[in-house]
Amino acid sequence: MVLQRELEKIELFDADQSERQRRRARIEIDRARAAAEEAARQARIKAQQAAEEAARQARQREAEDAARRARIEAEPAPIPEAQPLDITPPGARP
């Protein structure tokens, strides 16, 4: 009878040990999954921020180009260099 109880204790201990190992493995799997989900979330945020920054830079370049074109169009056309007026009297001209 004593041996039977000892055997039951050993079986219960082994079952508890197996259950603890199973729970520990499950906790580790859950932690790994959570870490992977967080890494994926961070990657999505980073990609979104990069896309937003690229769009912002493109808008800024376009605005600068538009301003440059507007300045060029607003500038008066350069006056061609004209010959100086000859104000010498007609008789003194060669």
Secondary structure as UniProt FT lines:
FT   HELIX           2..74
FT   HELIX           90..92
//
